Amino acid sequence: MKKIKFLLISLGWTSLLLLHAEVNAQESPGSGFMVRTTGALPFLEYGPGDDRLGGAKMTYLDSQVLLRVVDSLGGDYIVRLSDRHRAYISKSSVRQTTMSRPLPAVPLSGSIRVHGDDRYDYVRISLPEKLPYRSLMRPEPNRLVVDIYGVTSNTNWLTQLRSARVIRNTWYEQIEDDVLRVYIDLQGNQHWGHLMYYDSTGNRLVVRVRRPPVSKDIRKLKIAIDAGHGGTNTGAAGTSSRVLEKDYTLLMAKELEKTLRKKGNRNLFMTRTMDTTLDMPARILALRAIDPDLMVSIHLNSSSVDSIRGTSTFYRHIGFRPLSQAILKRMLELGLEEYGNVGHFNFALSGPTEYPNCLVEVAFLSNEGDERRILQPRFHRDVARKITEGIQDWIRSVR
């Protein structure tokens, strides 16, 4: 008791309040209430930060994933993933639930099975519940890292079948008392994509790994083309001409489609072919349904500083960077300034992990020099040709 009094006197009232807040923030494991994810594309964010594209996304989740809410901030819940990890999720992406049976005091993992079918490789991880997870791509060596929160390993049986063709090896380690990490080593030097979900028969977390296309001929690849914006979402406007980004991204997307068709590709998908209002979830779900080998999204940039100009490419996941680098290298052959290759980009269409994707910001509508080029039909054809050549260069680099 004497020690406590001395501590209060030494700290003063300001420090005492901070100490009280810190103690309250360390909630007990059983505090809060339980929710399950709902809707088509629920996702976790790392923190409360925000910009025009939203907060920094941690991972998309399947529906029915169990989360423990421990606090609230505006339109988000703060959820406890494990003893040492928290995340944020929109209140509209979850619904409160009552547990039919309580979670074990120490939730334990079960067996792991690695196998393949005629299209994909799979890692299936047995769990006691639909627990939260995230995946990370690692390029050197070519690897997927999957973290599963709130579980302790009791996995003494990891079966790997020869039907798996792209997964070279799988193993795990318990990196924290309640965080299980699974490593999935892949053949080759390119991530072709993966999807995580819970199977329909129970609580097995599935990592579905895309295999490389049978033929890397550009004529045989399934390529998705996204014309940025559209409909009520007009995008940027030209400084002098006042033309709208949505119209010129569509013109360039159609030129890219024509160029690829001239190359012999008949396996193309356009997210829009008209001036259509199409939100990001609708585009993502449409792309998931057609399951492309790669996707390119075309945009035009803008800045409040009219001297800024140039071309750039964007990616979210490090495993997809090589595609964006190859396209940028070709785009610079048009004589455009280099605005850069931008990673960890929080654009919605850059978020999916299922297929390599690249966003191309062709040039700046807010710069008079770039704008003049954007208005020229010949420039649209040149852009389409350079994006196509970039895709071909990337394909040739893949082992």
C-alpha positions in Angstrom: 0.0 0.0 0.0 2.9 2.4 0.8 4.4 1.7 -2.7 1.1 2.6 -4.4 0.8 5.9 -2.4 4.4 6.8 -3.4 3.7 6.0 -7.0 0.6 8.3 -7.1 2.5 11.2 -5.5 5.5 10.8 -7.9 3.4 10.5 -11.1 1.0 13.4 -10.5 -2.6 13.6 -11.8 -1.8 13.6 -15.6 0.3 10.5 -15.5 -2.2 8.8 -13.2 -4.9 9.3 -15.8 -2.7 7.8 -18.5 -1.9 4.9 -16.3 -5.6 4.3 -15.6 -6.4 4.4 -19.4 -3.6 1.9 -20.1 -4.9 -0.5 -17.5 -8.4 -0.3 -18.9 -7.2 -0.9 -22.4 -5.7 -4.3 -21.4 -9.0 -6.1 -21.5 -9.3 -9.6 -20.2 -9.6 -12.4 -22.9 -13.2 -13.0 -22.1 -14.4 -9.4 -22.2 -16.5 -7.8 -24.9 -19.0 -9.7 -27.1 -18.8 -12.0 -30.1 -19.7 -11.2 -33.7 -19.5 -12.9 -37.0 -18.6 -11.4 -40.3 -21.4 -11.0 -42.8 -21.7 -9.8 -46.4 -19.7 -10.5 -49.5 -16.3 -8.7 -48.8 -15.8 -8.0 -45.1 -12.2 -6.9 -44.3 -10.1 -6.0 -41.3 -8.1 -2.7 -41.1 -4.8 -2.3 -39.1 -6.0 0.9 -37.3 -8.2 3.9 -37.3 -6.2 5.8 -39.9 -8.1 6.9 -43.0 -7.6 8.6 -46.4 -9.7 9.0 -49.5 -9.3 5.3 -50.2 -10.2 4.2 -46.6 -8.0 2.8 -43.9 -5.0 0.5 -44.5 -6.5 -3.0 -45.1 -5.1 -5.9 -43.2 -7.0 -8.7 -44.9 -10.3 -9.7 -46.5 -12.2 -12.4 -44.5 -14.8 -15.0 -45.4 -18.3 -14.7 -44.0 -19.1 -16.2 -40.6 -15.6 -15.6 -39.1 -15.8 -15.3 -35.3 -14.4 -12.1 -33.8 -14.4 -10.7 -30.3 -15.4 -7.0 -30.0 -13.6 -5.2 -27.2 -14.3 -1.5 -28.1 -15.9 0.8 -30.6 -14.6 3.8 -32.5 -17.0 5.7 -34.8 -18.3 3.3 -37.4 -15.8 0.6 -36.5 -15.5 -2.1 -33.9 -12.1 -2.8 -32.4 -11.7 -6.6 -32.3 -9.3 -8.7 -30.3 -7.6 -11.2 -32.7 -5.2 -12.6 -30.1 -3.5 -11.6 -26.8 -1.2 -9.1 -28.6 -3.2 -8.3 -31.8 -6.1 -5.9 -32.5 -7.8 -4.9 -35.7 -10.7 -2.7 -36.8 -13.8 -3.7 -38.8 -16.8 -1.8 -40.0 -19.9 -2.3 -37.8 -21.9 -3.0 -41.0 -19.6 -6.0 -41.8 -20.6 -8.0 -38.6 -23.6 -9.2 -36.7 -23.7 -10.1 -33.0 -23.9 -13.8 -32.3 -24.4 -16.1 -29.3 -22.2 -19.1 -29.1 -24.0 -22.5 -29.2 -21.0 -23.8 -27.3 -18.2 -21.9 -25.7 -14.8 -21.8 -27.2 -12.2 -24.0 -25.4 -10.0 -22.2 -22.9 -7.2 -23.0 -25.3 -8.4 -23.5 -28.9 -6.3 -26.1 -30.6 -5.5 -26.7 -34.3 -5.9 -30.1 -35.9 -4.5 -31.8 -39.0 -3.2 -30.0 -42.2 -3.7 -31.5 -45.6 -2.0 -30.4 -48.8 -3.3 -31.6 -52.2 -4.4 -30.6 -55.6 -7.1 -31.1 -58.2 -7.2 -30.4 -61.9 -7.1 -26.5 -61.4 -5.6 -25.5 -58.0 -3.5 -26.6 -55.1 -5.0 -26.5 -51.6 -3.9 -26.3 -48.0 -6.7 -27.3 -45.6 -6.2 -26.5 -41.9 -8.5 -28.0 -39.3 -9.6 -25.5 -36.6 -12.0 -25.5 -33.7 -13.9 -22.5 -35.1 -13.9 -20.1 -38.0 -11.1 -18.0 -36.6 -9.6 -14.8 -38.1 -6.6 -15.0 -40.4 -4.4 -13.1 -42.8 -1.9 -14.0 -45.5 1.3 -12.3 -46.7 3.2 -12.9 -49.9 7.0 -13.3 -49.7 9.0 -13.0 -53.0 12.4 -14.4 -52.1 11.9 -17.3 -51.6 8.5 -17.5 -53.3 6.2 -18.1 -50.3 2.8 -17.6 -48.7 2.7 -16.9 -45.0 -0.6 -17.5 -43.3 -1.3 -16.3 -39.7 -4.2 -17.8 -37.8 -5.2 -15.9 -34.7 -6.6 -17.3 -31.4 -5.3 -20.8 -31.8 -2.6 -23.0 -30.3 -1.1 -25.9 -32.3 -2.1 -29.4 -31.7 -1.2 -30.3 -35.3 0.7 -33.5 -35.2 -0.3 -34.7 -38.7 0.6 -32.7 -41.9 -0.1 -34.7 -45.0 1.3 -33.5 -48.4 0.1 -35.3 -51.5 1.9 -35.4 -54.9 -1.3 -34.0 -56.5 -0.1 -30.6 -55.4 1.9 -29.2 -58.3 2.8 -25.6 -57.4 3.1 -26.0 -53.6 6.6 -27.2 -52.9 6.5 -27.6 -49.2 4.3 -26.7 -46.2 5.1 -26.4 -42.5 4.1 -24.3 -39.5 5.4 -22.8 -36.3 3.7 -21.4 -33.2 5.0 -17.8 -33.3 3.0 -16.7 -30.3 1.0 -18.6 -27.7 -2.2 -18.0 -29.7 -0.9 -17.3 -33.2 -0.2 -20.2 -35.5 1.9 -19.4 -38.6 1.7 -21.7 -41.7 4.4 -21.4 -44.4 3.6 -22.4 -48.0 6.6 -22.6 -50.3 5.8 -22.2 -54.0 7.5 -23.3 -57.2 8.9 -20.7 -59.6 9.4 -16.9 -59.0 5.9 -15.6 -59.5 2.8 -15.4 -57.3 -0.2 -16.3 -59.5 -2.7 -15.7 -56.7 -4.5 -17.4 -53.8 -7.9 -17.2 -52.1 -8.6 -18.0 -48.4 -12.0 -19.2 -47.1 -13.7 -21.8 -44.8 -15.0 -24.9 -46.5 -18.7 -25.6 -46.4 -18.4 -28.8 -44.3 -17.0 -27.3 -41.2 -14.2 -25.2 -39.7 -11.4 -26.1 -42.1 -9.5 -23.0 -43.3 -8.7 -23.4 -47.0 -5.8 -21.7 -48.8 -6.5 -22.2 -52.6 -3.4 -21.6 -54.6 -3.6 -20.7 -58.3 -1.3 -22.6 -60.6 0.5 -20.9 -63.4 -1.4 -20.9 -66.7 -0.8 -24.0 -68.8 0.3 -21.8 -71.6 2.0 -18.4 -71.0 1.2 -17.3 -74.5 -0.6 -14.0 -74.3 -3.2 -15.3 -76.7 -4.2 -18.0 -74.2 -4.3 -15.9 -71.0 -7.6 -14.8 -69.5 -7.1 -11.1 -69.1 -9.4 -8.7 -67.3 -9.5 -5.0 -68.2 -11.0 -2.4 -65.9 -11.9 1.1 -67.1 -11.6 3.3 -64.0 -14.7 5.2 -62.7 -17.9 5.4 -64.8 -21.4 6.7 -64.5 -21.9 9.0 -61.5 -18.2 8.4 -60.5 -16.7 10.8 -63.0 -13.1 10.8 -61.7 -10.8 13.7 -62.5 -11.4 16.5 -65.0 -9.0 18.0 -67.5 -7.5 21.4 -66.6 -8.2 23.0 -70.0 -10.5 20.7 -71.8 -12.6 19.7 -68.8 -12.9 16.2 -70.2 -13.8 13.5 -67.7 -11.5 10.7 -66.5 -14.3 8.1 -66.8 -14.7 8.7 -70.5 -11.0 8.5 -71.4 -10.2 5.5 -69.3 -13.0 3.7 -71.2 -11.5 4.8 -74.5 -8.1 3.5 -73.5 -9.5 0.2 -72.1 -11.3 -0.4 -75.4 -8.0 0.2 -77.3 -6.3 -2.3 -75.0 -9.0 -4.8 -75.7 -8.6 -4.2 -79.5 -4.8 -4.6 -79.2 -5.0 -7.9 -77.3 -7.6 -9.2 -79.8 -5.2 -8.4 -82.7 -2.6 -10.5 -80.8 -5.1 -13.4 -81.0 -6.6 -13.3 -77.5 -10.3 -14.2 -77.4 -10.4 -14.6 -73.6 -10.9 -11.0 -72.4 -13.2 -9.5 -69.8 -14.1 -5.8 -69.5 -15.5 -4.7 -66.1 -17.5 -2.1 -68.1 -18.0 -1.3 -71.8 -20.3 1.7 -71.3 -20.6 4.7 -69.1 -22.0 2.6 -66.3 -22.1 3.3 -62.5 -20.3 0.3 -61.0 -19.1 0.3 -57.4 -15.9 -1.5 -56.3 -17.5 -4.5 -54.5 -19.5 -5.2 -57.7 -16.3 -5.1 -59.8 -14.4 -7.3 -57.3 -17.1 -9.9 -57.2 -17.4 -9.9 -61.0 -13.7 -10.4 -61.3 -13.8 -13.2 -58.7 -16.5 -14.9 -60.8 -14.5 -14.9 -64.0 -11.2 -15.8 -62.2 -8.7 -14.1 -64.6 -5.1 -14.9 -65.0 -4.3 -11.1 -64.5 -6.1 -7.8 -64.4 -5.2 -4.3 -65.5 -7.1 -1.2 -64.3 -6.7 2.0 -66.3 -6.9 5.5 -64.7 -5.8 9.1 -65.2 -4.1 11.0 -62.5 -4.6 14.5 -61.1 -2.9 16.8 -58.7 -3.5 20.3 -57.2 0.0 21.2 -58.5 -0.2 21.5 -62.2 3.5 21.0 -62.8 3.3 17.4 -61.6 3.1 15.0 -64.5 4.1 11.6 -65.7 3.0 7.9 -65.7 2.9 5.4 -62.8 1.8 1.9 -61.9 0.5 0.7 -58.6 0.2 -2.6 -56.7 -1.0 -3.7 -53.3 0.7 -7.1 -52.7 4.5 -7.5 -53.2 4.0 -10.7 -55.1 2.3 -8.8 -57.9 4.9 -6.0 -58.2 6.7 -7.6 -61.2 3.7 -7.1 -63.5 3.5 -3.4 -62.5 7.2 -2.9 -63.0 7.1 -4.4 -66.5 4.2 -2.3 -67.6 5.8 0.9 -66.2 9.0 0.2 -68.0 7.2 0.1 -71.3 5.0 3.1 -70.6 8.1 5.2 -70.1 9.0 4.5 -73.7 6.2 6.9 -74.7 8.3 9.8 -73.4 6.3 10.4 -70.3 7.9 11.4 -67.1 8.3 8.7 -64.4 6.0 9.3 -61.5 6.9 6.0 -60.0 6.0 2.4 -59.1 3.8 2.6 -56.0 3.3 -0.3 -53.6 0.9 -1.0 -50.7 -1.7 1.0 -52.6 -5.0 0.9 -50.9 -7.2 0.9 -54.0 -10.0 -1.6 -53.8 -9.2 -3.5 -57.0 -5.6 -3.8 -55.9 -6.7 -5.7 -52.8 -7.7 -9.1 -54.0 -5.0 -11.8 -53.8 -6.6 -14.1 -56.3 -4.7 -12.9 -59.5 -1.8 -10.6 -60.4 -3.2 -7.1 -60.9 -1.8 -3.7 -61.8 -3.3 -0.2 -61.8 -2.0 2.1 -64.5 -2.2 5.9 -64.0 -1.5 6.8 -67.6 -0.8 10.5 -67.1 -2.0 13.6 -65.4 -5.2 15.4 -66.5 -4.1 18.3 -64.3 -0.9 18.9 -66.3 -1.4 20.7 -69.6 1.3 18.8 -71.5 0.0 15.4 -70.3 -3.6 16.5 -71.0 -2.8 17.3 -74.6 -1.5 13.8 -75.1 -4.5 12.2 -73.3 -6.9 13.9 -75.8 -5.2 12.3 -78.8 -6.6 9.0 -80.2 -3.1 8.0 -81.3 -1.9 8.2 -77.8 -4.7 5.8 -76.7 -3.4 3.3 -79.2 0.2 3.8 -78.0 -0.8 3.2 -74.4 -2.6 0.0 -75.3 0.4 -1.2 -77.2 2.8 -0.5 -74.4 0.6 -2.1 -71.7 0.4 -5.2 -74.0 4.2 -5.2 -74.4 4.6 -4.9 -70.7 2.4 -7.9 -70.1 4.4 -9.9 -72.6 7.7 -8.9 -71.0 6.4 -10.0 -67.6 5.3 -13.3 -69.0 8.7 -13.9 -70.5 10.3 -13.2 -67.1 8.2 -15.8 -65.3 9.9 -19.1 -64.6 
